[in-house]
């Protein structure tokens, strides 16, 4: 059985006496909805009405009205203007308007004479105004006229002059808005039919030069974006019904594919002419496009799988939803299917003897890759549509396998990160085989298996699994735990998280949203074993949460160093030093605290901290030596008079001699450095002084300088100080 892209139906047969046959033969037709208009050789226009449904290969058409325009000359063109119920007729080199239904003349619209051809603009391009545009080609002058057609008037709004006659020997592209022209390629109108037909938005189909025997696709910019299509030289007319081109020859109508440039179907027609519907001198035939679903099924039955996929790929952009069951396409890819459509009964099961795409892997890997990419585009297009929802599980499973095979990690992660219908028993082995363990965890998570997801990610961090697609799995675990409402899962993994990195792991308690809280006392009790995490959590409670629990907990915690650091961060430096000296009993840590706290502060702040520490030492008799060491180690920081003011009267000068000498030496050093700096500044100033010659005059008053003082403007010009002013700058 041959492949058919179109089915043929006999619409109408014109009856006439034998002696009238030549005179009454059909010359042109036009159609709108169920209305068909025929223009005859004997200057007759006839209106036919088609039924709304067909039955078999022949339908019964109802005759309506007939109008005789004159005694001779054939009707050349018919065009409908449904907006005004006009039927425009080109007859006897004139355009006449008649009513679409009564076929009576429209009195207000006088005939436009001396017209060789005319065309009505595509209704999709017409503005919302109550008018349409019509273009006419003059039979006397080298000019094209633009008309505005209304319900009761039409008028010329623009004339476009041409450098050659419209029926000359080449195609000419003319922009009527800018006036620019572009010659395309020649034709031979005396030996071939010349035509221009729309091939889509901004694209036209032209009959190419006779010597080439090709049709050309030309954009409105004058360039070709498709390769030319080889066809017979005797083509009478052509129409585009995407993705096919219908070409009319004297005896047959041929169907070509725009997608692969191949001939697809031949329809036998005797004495064919031209038109939207195909007609001969006595008959009219209707060609109906076979639904794409049926076309694909027919190609598969005929073992033309590659053509089927090319067809689907080509029509996807214009028909993304379609009516084809996605499982029919999935079954063409055995590696992607893998049993997930076992419950699906294909209509092609009994007759399908086509080789599957598995054979392509050995023959042409590039072709297989192309078909896999197409499958992904197709499944993404139908996913979420009514047809896709009927088999959402099969679609999602196929997409997951496809993304894993093609290495499309971003699409793979996006698929599993949102609600999906992937079957775990089919998809988990696929992800494991491709080492996509991070995605596997996301798949578990999207199916509500939080524990399984976290365990999978933990194994990646521990090194049990390798997954190159995610660099910070640990950070993702922390983020997930911080947003998890299942508190049992949080506590299950909290210890592992903090053992890895306390400063990051504590975020599972700090970064929680308001709708997933944990008891503060439970967290504090848990963090007793993690000092740094405890410190950061207490900071969070005090600074961010303004919690009094944090400040009660600081006072009671046995983590003295952490408590001191936290007290310092809230500004309680004296209490922090008390903790380090008397509770932690770490004098070195106390001095280190002063150094850290005074970073990025002035010298006075550091001296104040050290004086506070000195006073703490002086209050304890057993810390006298520590106080002395503090003074001697930081003599350059302390000011002697401030220290002497707080020292006990029992301390002798001999005891303080080392500190006093170092402190005074530092003071003298600072004074010398200040003096030296002043001297250097004066020298630098002298370097910038100007030499004043005896004949030098003031730039403003042009008088001699009688005093050594003078001023200088931005341009280096000297003047008296009294002459300085805004005008002299």
C-alpha positions as CSV (number, residue, x, y, z in Angstrom):
1,X,0.0,0.0,0.0
2,X,1.5,3.4,-1.1
3,X,2.0,6.2,1.3
4,X,-0.6,9.0,1.0
5,X,-0.2,12.5,2.5
6,X,-3.5,13.6,1.0
7,X,-6.8,12.0,0.2
8,X,-8.7,12.9,-2.9
9,X,-12.5,13.6,-3.1
10,X,-14.5,14.3,-6.2
11,X,-16.3,17.5,-5.4
12,X,-18.1,18.6,-8.6
13,X,-18.7,17.6,-12.2
14,X,-19.8,20.3,-14.6
15,X,-22.6,19.2,-17.0
16,X,-22.9,20.8,-20.4
17,X,-24.0,20.0,-23.9
18,X,-21.3,18.7,-26.2
19,X,-21.2,21.8,-28.3
20,X,-21.0,24.0,-25.1
21,X,-18.2,22.1,-23.4
22,X,-15.3,24.2,-24.7
23,X,-17.1,27.4,-24.0
24,X,-18.1,26.5,-20.4
25,X,-14.9,24.9,-19.2
26,X,-13.6,26.0,-15.8
27,X,-10.8,28.6,-15.9
28,X,-10.4,29.5,-12.2
29,X,-11.8,28.7,-8.8
30,X,-11.9,30.3,-5.4
31,X,-13.1,29.0,-2.1
32,X,-14.1,30.2,1.4
33,X,-15.4,27.9,4.1
34,X,-18.1,25.8,2.3
35,X,-18.4,28.2,-0.6
36,X,-16.8,27.5,-4.0
37,X,-16.8,29.9,-6.8
38,X,-16.0,28.9,-10.4
39,X,-15.0,31.2,-13.2
40,X,-15.7,29.8,-16.7
41,X,-14.3,30.4,-20.1
42,X,-17.7,31.9,-21.2
43,X,-17.5,34.8,-18.7
44,X,-19.7,33.0,-16.2
45,X,-19.3,33.0,-12.4
46,X,-21.0,30.1,-10.5
47,X,-21.4,29.6,-6.8
48,X,-21.4,26.1,-5.3
49,X,-22.0,25.1,-1.6
50,X,-20.1,22.1,-0.3
51,X,-21.6,19.9,2.5
52,X,-20.0,20.2,6.0
53,X,-19.0,16.5,6.0
54,X,-17.9,14.0,3.4
55,X,-19.0,10.4,2.8
56,X,-16.6,8.2,0.9
57,X,-14.6,9.4,-2.1
58,X,-17.4,11.6,-3.6
59,X,-19.6,14.3,-2.0
60,X,-22.7,15.9,-3.3
61,X,-22.3,19.6,-3.9
62,X,-25.3,21.9,-4.1
63,X,-25.5,24.4,-6.9
64,X,-26.4,27.9,-5.8
65,X,-26.3,30.9,-8.2
66,X,-24.9,31.6,-11.6
67,X,-24.1,35.0,-13.1
68,X,-23.2,35.8,-16.6
69,X,-20.8,38.8,-16.9
70,X,-20.8,39.2,-20.6
71,X,-20.8,37.4,-23.9
72,X,-17.1,36.6,-24.2
73,X,-13.6,36.5,-22.6
74,X,-12.9,34.0,-19.8
75,X,-12.8,34.8,-16.1
76,X,-9.1,35.1,-15.1
77,X,-9.2,35.5,-11.3
78,X,-11.5,35.2,-8.4
79,X,-10.8,36.4,-4.9
80,X,-13.1,36.6,-1.9
81,X,-13.2,39.4,0.7
82,X,-15.3,37.8,3.5
83,X,-15.1,41.0,5.7
84,X,-17.5,42.7,3.3
85,X,-19.0,39.7,1.5
86,X,-17.3,40.8,-1.7
87,X,-16.2,38.5,-4.5
88,X,-13.7,40.3,-6.8
89,X,-13.6,39.1,-10.4
90,X,-10.9,39.8,-13.0
91,X,-12.6,39.7,-16.4
92,X,-12.0,41.6,-19.6
93,X,-9.0,43.3,-18.0
94,X,-11.1,44.8,-15.3
95,X,-11.7,44.1,-11.6
96,X,-15.4,44.0,-10.7
97,X,-16.9,43.5,-7.2
98,X,-20.1,41.3,-6.8
99,X,-21.8,40.0,-3.7
100,X,-20.5,36.6,-2.5
101,X,-24.0,35.1,-2.1
102,X,-26.3,36.9,-4.5
103,X,-23.6,37.4,-7.2
104,X,-25.2,40.9,-7.8
105,X,-22.9,43.8,-8.6
106,X,-21.8,46.2,-5.7
107,X,-23.0,49.5,-7.2
108,X,-20.7,51.7,-5.1
109,X,-17.6,49.9,-6.4
110,X,-17.0,50.9,-10.0
111,X,-14.8,48.6,-12.0
112,X,-11.1,49.1,-12.1
113,X,-9.9,48.9,-15.7
114,X,-6.6,48.0,-17.3
115,X,-5.7,45.3,-14.8
116,X,-3.5,42.3,-15.8
117,X,-3.3,40.7,-12.4
118,X,-4.5,41.5,-8.9
119,X,-4.1,40.1,-5.4
120,X,-5.8,40.7,-2.0
121,X,-3.5,40.9,1.0
122,X,-3.5,38.0,3.5
123,X,-6.2,38.7,6.1
124,X,-3.7,37.8,8.8
125,X,-1.6,40.8,7.8
126,X,-4.5,43.3,7.7
127,X,-4.9,45.8,10.5
128,X,-8.0,46.0,12.7
129,X,-9.4,48.8,10.6
130,X,-12.6,48.1,8.5
131,X,-10.7,47.8,5.2
132,X,-8.4,45.5,3.3
133,X,-5.6,46.1,0.8
134,X,-5.6,45.0,-2.8
135,X,-2.6,45.2,-5.2
136,X,-3.2,45.5,-9.0
137,X,-0.8,45.3,-11.9
138,X,-1.5,47.7,-14.8
139,X,-1.9,46.2,-18.3
140,X,-0.8,49.6,-19.8
141,X,1.9,51.0,-17.6
142,X,4.9,49.8,-15.6
143,X,3.3,50.4,-12.3
144,X,1.7,48.6,-9.4
145,X,-1.2,50.2,-7.6
146,X,-2.1,49.7,-3.9
147,X,-5.9,50.0,-3.2
148,X,-7.8,50.3,0.0
149,X,-11.0,48.3,-0.2
150,X,-14.0,49.1,2.0
151,X,-17.6,48.0,2.1
152,X,-18.7,50.7,-0.3
153,X,-15.6,52.2,-1.7
154,X,-12.1,51.5,-3.0
155,X,-9.4,53.9,-3.9
156,X,-5.8,54.0,-4.9
157,X,-3.5,55.0,-2.0
158,X,-0.1,54.4,-3.6
159,X,1.5,53.8,-6.9
160,X,4.8,51.9,-7.1
161,X,6.7,52.4,-10.4
162,X,8.6,49.5,-11.9
163,X,11.8,49.5,-13.9
164,X,10.4,46.8,-16.1
165,X,7.1,45.3,-17.1
166,X,5.7,42.9,-14.3
167,X,5.5,40.2,-16.9
168,X,9.1,40.6,-18.1
169,X,11.8,37.9,-18.0
170,X,12.7,37.9,-14.4
171,X,11.3,37.9,-10.9
172,X,11.6,41.3,-9.1
173,X,11.3,41.8,-5.3
174,X,10.0,45.3,-4.5
175,X,9.5,46.8,-1.1
176,X,6.5,49.1,-1.4
177,X,7.2,50.9,1.9
178,X,10.8,51.9,1.1
179,X,10.8,51.7,-2.7
180,X,13.9,49.5,-2.8
181,X,14.1,46.8,-5.6
182,X,16.0,43.6,-5.9
183,X,16.3,41.4,-9.0
184,X,16.1,37.7,-8.2
185,X,16.5,35.3,-11.1
186,X,15.2,35.0,-14.7
187,X,12.2,33.0,-16.0
188,X,10.9,32.2,-19.4
189,X,7.2,33.2,-19.4
190,X,6.8,32.1,-23.0
191,X,7.7,28.5,-22.2
192,X,6.9,28.0,-18.6
193,X,4.2,29.0,-16.1
194,X,5.4,31.9,-13.9
195,X,3.9,32.0,-10.4
196,X,4.6,33.3,-6.9
197,X,2.8,31.7,-3.9
198,X,3.1,32.1,-0.2
199,X,5.2,29.5,1.6
200,X,4.7,30.9,5.2
201,X,5.4,34.0,7.1
202,X,7.7,36.2,5.0
203,X,8.6,33.4,2.6
204,X,7.5,32.8,-1.1
205,X,7.7,29.9,-3.5
206,X,8.8,30.8,-7.1
207,X,9.1,28.7,-10.2
208,X,12.8,28.7,-11.0
209,X,14.5,29.1,-14.3
210,X,13.4,26.6,-16.9
211,X,16.9,25.3,-17.4
212,X,17.1,24.3,-13.8
213,X,13.7,22.7,-13.3
214,X,13.5,23.8,-9.7
215,X,11.3,25.8,-7.4
216,X,13.0,28.4,-5.2
217,X,12.2,29.4,-1.7
218,X,12.8,33.2,-1.3
219,X,12.4,35.2,1.9
220,X,11.1,38.8,1.8
221,X,14.7,39.9,2.4
222,X,15.7,38.3,-0.9
223,X,17.7,35.4,0.5
224,X,17.0,31.7,0.4
225,X,17.0,29.7,3.6
226,X,15.9,26.4,2.1
227,X,17.6,24.4,-0.7
228,X,15.7,24.5,-4.0
229,X,13.3,21.6,-4.8
230,X,13.8,19.6,-8.0
231,X,10.5,19.2,-9.9
232,X,9.3,18.8,-13.6
233,X,9.6,21.7,-16.0
234,X,5.9,21.6,-17.0
235,X,4.5,22.6,-13.5
236,X,1.4,24.7,-14.0
237,X,0.9,25.8,-10.4
238,X,2.0,25.0,-6.8
239,X,0.7,25.5,-3.3
240,X,2.4,25.0,0.1
241,X,0.5,23.0,2.7
242,X,3.2,22.5,5.3
243,X,5.1,20.3,5.4
244,X,4.2,19.5,1.7
245,X,4.3,21.3,-1.6
246,X,1.6,20.3,-4.1
247,X,2.6,20.8,-7.8
248,X,0.1,20.6,-10.6
249,X,1.0,19.2,-14.0
250,X,-1.2,18.6,-17.0
251,X,-2.1,15.0,-16.0
252,X,-1.0,14.6,-12.4
253,X,-0.7,16.3,-9.1
254,X,2.6,15.6,-7.2
255,X,3.3,15.9,-3.5
256,X,6.8,16.8,-2.3
257,X,8.1,17.1,1.2
258,X,9.6,20.5,2.3
259,X,11.5,18.7,5.0
260,X,13.6,16.1,3.0
261,X,12.9,17.4,-0.6
262,X,11.6,14.0,-1.6
263,X,8.6,13.1,-3.8
264,X,5.9,11.5,-1.6
265,X,2.7,11.0,-3.6
266,X,1.2,11.2,-7.1
267,X,-2.5,11.9,-7.8
268,X,-3.8,11.2,-11.3
269,X,-5.7,14.2,-12.8
270,X,-6.7,14.5,-16.5
271,X,-6.6,18.0,-18.0
272,X,-5.7,19.7,-14.7
273,X,-5.8,23.6,-14.5
274,X,-5.2,25.7,-11.4
275,X,-6.8,26.7,-8.1
276,X,-6.9,26.1,-4.4
277,X,-9.1,23.1,-5.1
278,X,-7.8,21.1,-7.9
279,X,-9.9,21.3,-11.0
280,X,-10.0,20.1,-14.6
281,X,-12.2,21.5,-17.4
282,X,-15.3,19.7,-16.0
283,X,-14.4,18.5,-12.5
284,X,-13.3,19.8,-9.1
285,X,-11.4,17.7,-6.6
286,X,-10.7,18.3,-3.0
287,X,-7.5,17.2,-1.4
288,X,-7.5,16.7,2.3
289,X,-4.3,16.4,4.4
290,X,-4.1,13.1,6.1
291,X,-3.7,13.6,9.9
292,X,0.0,13.5,10.8
293,X,-0.6,10.6,13.2
294,X,-1.9,8.5,10.4
295,X,0.9,9.5,8.1
296,X,3.5,8.5,10.7
297,X,1.8,5.2,11.3
298,X,1.7,4.5,7.6
299,X,5.4,5.3,7.2
300,X,6.3,2.9,10.0
301,X,4.1,0.2,8.5
302,X,6.0,0.7,5.2
303,X,9.3,0.3,7.0
304,X,10.2,4.0,6.4
305,X,11.1,4.8,10.0
306,X,13.6,7.5,9.2
307,X,11.0,9.4,7.1
308,X,8.5,9.1,9.9
309,X,10.9,10.7,12.4
310,X,11.9,13.5,9.9
311,X,8.2,14.2,9.4
312,X,7.6,14.4,13.2
313,X,10.6,16.6,13.6
314,X,9.5,19.0,10.9
315,X,5.9,19.5,12.0
316,X,6.7,19.7,15.7
317,X,7.2,23.4,15.8
318,X,4.0,24.2,14.0
319,X,2.0,21.3,15.6
320,X,3.7,20.8,19.0
321,X,0.7,19.1,20.7
322,X,-0.5,16.9,17.8
323,X,-2.7,13.9,18.2
324,X,-0.1,11.1,18.1
325,X,0.2,8.9,21.2
326,X,3.7,9.6,22.5
327,X,4.2,5.9,23.3
328,X,4.1,5.1,19.5
329,X,7.3,7.2,19.2
330,X,8.9,5.9,22.4
331,X,8.5,2.3,21.1
332,X,10.7,3.2,18.1
333,X,13.6,3.6,20.5
334,X,14.1,0.2,22.3
335,X,16.9,1.5,24.6
336,X,14.7,4.3,25.8
337,X,11.6,2.2,26.2
338,X,13.0,-0.7,28.2
339,X,9.7,-2.2,29.1
340,X,8.0,0.9,30.4
341,X,5.2,0.7,27.7
342,X,4.5,-3.0,28.3
343,X,0.9,-2.3,29.0
344,X,0.4,-0.2,25.9
345,X,-1.2,-1.9,22.9
346,X,0.2,-0.3,19.8
347,X,-1.9,-0.1,16.6
348,X,1.2,-1.0,14.7
349,X,2.0,-4.2,16.6
350,X,0.7,-6.7,14.1
351,X,1.9,-5.0,10.9
352,X,5.0,-3.3,12.0
353,X,8.0,-5.1,10.5
354,X,10.2,-2.0,10.4
355,X,13.7,-2.3,11.7
356,X,14.1,-0.4,15.0
357,X,16.6,2.3,15.6
358,X,18.9,0.0,17.4
359,X,20.4,-1.0,14.0
360,X,21.3,2.7,13.4
361,X,23.8,2.5,16.2
362,X,26.0,0.3,14.2
363,X,25.3,2.0,10.9
364,X,25.2,5.7,11.7
365,X,25.7,7.1,15.2
366,X,25.2,10.7,14.0
367,X,21.7,9.8,12.7
368,X,20.9,8.0,15.9
369,X,21.9,11.0,17.9
370,X,19.8,13.2,15.7
371,X,16.7,11.0,16.4
372,X,17.4,11.0,20.1
373,X,17.5,14.7,20.2
374,X,14.2,14.8,18.2
375,X,12.6,12.4,20.7
376,X,13.6,14.8,23.5
377,X,12.1,17.8,21.7
378,X,8.9,15.8,21.0
379,X,8.4,14.5,24.5
380,X,9.1,18.0,26.0
381,X,6.4,19.4,23.7
382,X,3.7,16.9,24.6
383,X,4.6,16.8,28.3
384,X,1.8,18.6,30.2
385,X,-0.6,18.5,27.2
386,X,-3.8,16.5,27.4
387,X,-2.4,13.7,25.3
388,X,0.9,13.7,27.3
389,X,-0.9,13.5,30.6
390,X,-2.6,10.3,29.5
391,X,0.8,8.6,29.6
392,X,2.8,10.9,31.8
393,X,4.6,8.0,33.5
394,X,5.9,6.7,30.2
395,X,6.9,10.2,29.0
396,X,8.8,11.1,32.2
397,X,10.6,7.7,32.3
398,X,11.6,8.1,28.6
399,X,12.9,11.6,29.2
400,X,15.0,10.5,32.2
401,X,16.6,7.7,30.2
402,X,17.1,10.0,27.2
403,X,18.8,12.8,29.2
404,X,21.0,10.2,30.9
405,X,22.0,8.7,27.5
406,X,22.7,12.1,25.9
407,X,24.5,13.5,29.0
408,X,22.0,16.4,29.3
409,X,22.7,16.9,33.0
410,X,20.9,20.2,33.4
411,X,17.6,18.9,31.8
412,X,18.0,15.7,33.8
413,X,18.3,17.5,37.1
414,X,15.4,19.9,36.2
415,X,13.2,16.9,35.4
416,X,13.7,15.2,38.8
417,X,13.8,18.3,40.9
418,X,10.1,19.0,40.2
419,X,7.1,16.8,40.6
420,X,7.3,14.0,38.1
421,X,5.9,10.6,37.3
422,X,9.1,8.6,36.9
423,X,8.9,5.0,38.1
424,X,11.6,4.4,40.6
425,X,12.0,0.7,39.8
426,X,12.9,1.7,36.1
427,X,14.7,5.0,36.7
428,X,16.9,4.2,39.7
429,X,19.1,1.6,37.8
430,X,19.5,4.0,34.9
431,X,20.9,6.8,37.2
432,X,23.1,4.4,39.0
433,X,24.5,3.0,35.7
434,X,25.4,6.5,34.6
435,X,26.8,7.6,38.0
436,X,24.2,10.3,38.4
437,X,23.9,9.8,42.2
438,X,23.2,13.4,43.0
439,X,20.2,13.3,40.5
440,X,19.2,10.0,42.1
441,X,18.9,11.7,45.5
442,X,16.8,14.5,43.9
443,X,14.5,11.8,42.4
444,X,14.1,10.2,45.8
445,X,13.3,13.6,47.3
446,X,10.7,14.5,44.6
447,X,8.9,11.2,45.5
448,X,8.9,12.1,49.2
449,X,11.7,9.7,50.2
450,X,13.8,12.3,52.1
451,X,15.9,9.7,54.1
452,X,16.8,7.9,50.9
453,X,17.8,11.1,49.2
454,X,20.0,12.3,52.1
455,X,21.7,8.8,52.5
456,X,22.5,8.9,48.8
457,X,24.1,12.3,49.0
458,X,26.0,11.4,52.2
459,X,27.6,8.5,50.4
460,X,28.8,10.9,47.6
461,X,30.5,13.1,50.3
462,X,32.0,10.1,52.0
463,X,33.4,8.9,48.7
464,X,31.3,5.8,48.3
465,X,29.9,7.2,45.0
466,X,31.4,9.3,42.3
467,X,29.3,12.0,40.6
468,X,31.0,14.7,38.5
469,X,27.8,16.7,38.0
470,X,27.7,18.4,41.4
471,X,30.7,20.0,43.1
472,X,29.1,21.0,46.5
473,X,27.0,18.0,47.6
474,X,27.8,18.8,51.3
475,X,26.4,22.3,50.9
476,X,23.3,20.9,49.3
477,X,22.8,18.5,52.2
478,X,23.1,21.3,54.7
479,X,20.6,23.4,52.7
480,X,18.2,20.5,52.5
481,X,18.4,19.8,56.2
482,X,17.9,23.5,57.1
483,X,14.6,23.5,55.1
484,X,13.4,20.0,56.1
485,X,10.2,19.9,58.2
486,X,10.8,16.3,59.3
487,X,12.7,16.9,62.5
488,X,13.6,13.1,62.9
489,X,15.4,13.3,59.6
490,X,17.2,16.5,60.7
491,X,18.5,14.9,63.9
492,X,19.4,11.7,62.1
493,X,22.0,13.6,59.9
494,X,22.9,16.6,62.1
495,X,25.8,14.8,63.9
496,X,27.4,13.7,60.6
497,X,27.0,17.2,59.2
498,X,28.6,19.0,62.2
499,X,31.5,16.5,62.3
500,X,32.4,17.5,58.8
501,X,32.4,21.3,59.2
502,X,30.9,22.9,62.3
503,X,30.9,26.4,60.9
504,X,28.8,25.3,57.9
505,X,26.8,22.5,59.5
506,X,25.4,24.8,62.1
507,X,23.4,26.4,59.3
508,X,20.9,23.5,59.6
509,X,19.8,25.3,62.8
510,X,20.5,28.9,62.0
511,X,19.1,29.0,58.4
512,X,15.7,27.4,59.2
513,X,12.6,29.1,57.8
514,X,9.8,30.1,60.2
515,X,7.6,27.2,59.1
516,X,10.2,24.5,60.1
517,X,11.4,25.5,63.6
518,X,13.3,23.4,66.1
519,X,13.2,23.7,69.9
520,X,16.0,26.1,71.0
521,X,16.8,24.1,74.2
522,X,17.1,20.9,72.1
523,X,19.5,22.5,69.8
524,X,21.6,24.0,72.6
525,X,21.8,20.6,74.3
526,X,22.8,18.9,71.1
527,X,25.6,21.5,70.4
528,X,27.4,21.0,73.7
529,X,29.8,18.6,71.8
530,X,30.5,21.1,69.1
531,X,32.0,24.3,70.6
532,X,32.4,26.3,67.4
533,X,28.9,25.5,66.3
534,X,27.6,26.4,69.8
535,X,29.3,29.8,69.6
536,X,27.8,30.6,66.2
537,X,24.4,29.5,67.3
538,X,24.5,31.6,70.4
539,X,25.6,34.6,68.3
540,X,22.6,33.9,66.1
541,X,20.2,33.8,69.0
542,X,21.5,37.1,70.4
543,X,22.1,39.2,67.3
544,X,19.4,37.8,64.9
545,X,16.7,36.5,67.1
546,X,17.2,39.0,70.0
547,X,16.7,36.0,72.2
548,X,17.2,36.3,76.0
549,X,17.7,32.5,76.0
550,X,21.1,33.1,74.3
551,X,22.3,35.6,77.0
552,X,21.1,33.2,79.9
553,X,22.9,30.4,78.0
554,X,26.2,32.4,77.7
555,X,26.3,32.9,81.5
556,X,25.7,29.2,82.2
557,X,27.8,27.5,79.6
558,X,31.0,25.7,80.6
559,X,32.6,26.5,77.2
560,X,34.6,29.4,78.7
561,X,36.7,30.3,75.6
562,X,33.6,30.3,73.4
563,X,31.7,32.3,76.1
564,X,34.4,34.9,76.2
565,X,34.5,35.3,72.4
566,X,30.7,35.7,72.3
567,X,30.8,38.2,75.2
568,X,33.4,40.2,73.3
569,X,31.3,40.2,70.2
570,X,28.4,41.7,72.1
571,X,30.7,44.4,73.6
572,X,31.2,43.0,77.1
573,X,35.0,42.9,77.0
574,X,35.6,43.2,80.7
575,X,33.3,40.2,81.5
576,X,35.0,38.2,78.6
577,X,38.4,38.9,80.2
578,X,37.1,37.8,83.6
579,X,36.0,34.5,82.1
580,X,39.4,33.8,80.5
581,X,41.4,34.8,83.6
582,X,39.3,33.3,86.4
583,X,37.2,30.6,84.8
584,X,39.3,29.3,82.0
585,X,42.6,30.3,83.8
586,X,44.3,30.9,80.5
587,X,46.3,34.2,80.8
588,X,47.8,33.8,77.3
589,X,44.2,33.5,75.8
590,X,43.3,36.7,77.7
591,X,46.1,38.7,76.1
592,X,45.3,37.1,72.7
593,X,41.7,38.2,73.2
594,X,42.9,41.8,73.6
595,X,44.9,41.6,70.4
596,X,42.0,40.2,68.3
597,X,39.4,42.6,69.8
598,X,41.6,45.6,69.0
599,X,42.2,44.8,65.4
600,X,41.2,47.6,63.1
601,X,40.8,49.8,66.1
602,X,43.0,52.8,67.2
603,X,45.8,52.5,69.8
604,X,43.7,54.1,72.5
605,X,41.1,51.2,72.3
606,X,43.9,48.6,72.7
607,X,45.4,50.4,75.7
608,X,42.0,50.5,77.3
609,X,41.6,46.7,76.9
610,X,45.0,46.1,78.3
611,X,44.4,48.4,81.2
612,X,41.2,46.5,82.0
613,X,43.2,43.2,81.9
614,X,45.9,44.8,84.2
615,X,43.2,45.8,86.7
616,X,41.9,42.2,86.7
617,X,45.4,40.9,87.5
618,X,46.0,43.5,90.2
619,X,42.8,42.4,92.1
620,X,44.4,39.0,92.7
621,X,47.5,38.7,94.8
622,X,48.6,35.5,93.0
623,X,48.6,37.3,89.6
624,X,51.2,40.0,90.5
625,X,53.8,38.4,88.3
626,X,51.2,38.2,85.4
627,X,50.5,41.9,85.8
628,X,54.3,42.7,85.7
629,X,54.7,40.5,82.6
630,X,51.8,42.3,81.0
631,X,53.4,45.7,81.6
632,X,56.8,44.6,80.3
633,X,55.4,42.9,77.2
634,X,53.3,45.8,76.2
635,X,55.4,48.8,77.4
636,X,55.0,50.4,73.9
637,X,51.2,50.4,74.3
638,X,50.8,51.7,77.8
639,X,51.2,55.3,78.8
640,X,53.3,55.5,82.0
641,X,51.1,58.0,83.7
642,X,47.9,55.9,83.1
643,X,49.6,52.8,84.6
644,X,51.1,54.6,87.6
645,X,47.7,55.9,88.5
646,X,46.2,52.4,89.1
647,X,49.2,50.6,90.5
648,X,49.3,49.8,94.2
649,X,51.3,52.1,96.5
650,X,53.4,49.1,97.6
651,X,55.0,48.7,94.2
652,X,58.6,50.1,94.1
653,X,60.3,52.0,91.4
654,X,62.9,49.2,91.1
655,X,60.0,46.8,90.4
656,X,58.8,49.0,87.6
657,X,62.2,50.0,86.3
658,X,62.1,47.8,83.2
659,X,58.6,49.0,82.3
660,X,59.4,52.6,82.9
661,X,62.6,52.5,80.8
662,X,60.8,50.8,77.9
663,X,57.8,53.1,78.1
664,X,59.9,56.3,78.3
665,X,62.1,55.0,75.5
666,X,59.0,54.5,73.4
667,X,57.8,58.0,74.3
668,X,61.1,59.6,73.3
669,X,61.1,57.5,70.1
670,X,57.7,58.7,69.2
671,X,58.7,62.3,69.8
672,X,61.8,62.0,67.7
673,X,59.8,60.4,64.9
674,X,57.3,63.2,65.0
675,X,60.2,65.8,64.8
676,X,61.8,63.9,62.0
677,X,58.5,63.8,60.1
678,X,58.0,67.5,60.6
679,X,61.5,68.1,59.2
680,X,60.8,65.9,56.2
681,X,57.6,67.7,55.5
682,X,59.5,71.1,55.5
683,X,62.1,69.7,53.1
684,X,59.3,68.5,50.8
685,X,57.7,71.9,51.0
686,X,61.0,73.6,50.0
687,X,61.2,71.3,46.9
688,X,57.9,72.9,45.7
689,X,59.0,76.6,46.2
690,X,59.4,78.7,43.1
691,X,62.5,80.8,42.2
692,X,61.7,84.5,41.7
693,X,63.8,86.4,39.2
694,X,64.4,90.2,39.5
695,X,62.5,90.9,36.3
696,X,59.5,88.7,37.2
697,X,56.2,90.7,37.2
698,X,52.8,90.0,38.7
699,X,50.5,88.3,36.1
700,X,47.6,90.4,37.2
701,X,48.9,93.9,37.8
702,X,52.2,93.6,35.9
703,X,54.2,95.3,38.7
704,X,57.4,94.1,40.3
705,X,57.5,91.9,43.3
706,X,58.6,93.9,46.3
707,X,58.0,91.2,48.9
708,X,59.0,87.5,49.0
709,X,55.4,86.3,49.4
710,X,53.5,85.6,46.3
711,X,50.7,83.3,45.0
712,X,50.6,80.9,42.0
713,X,47.5,79.9,40.0
714,X,46.8,76.4,38.5
715,X,48.7,77.3,35.3
716,X,51.9,78.1,37.3
717,X,51.6,81.9,36.8
718,X,52.8,84.1,39.8
719,X,51.0,87.1,41.3
720,X,50.9,89.2,44.4
721,X,48.9,87.7,47.2
722,X,46.7,90.8,47.2
723,X,46.0,90.2,43.5
724,X,44.6,86.7,44.0
725,X,40.9,86.4,43.3
726,X,38.3,84.3,41.4
727,X,39.2,86.0,38.1
728,X,42.9,85.1,38.4
729,X,42.4,81.4,39.0
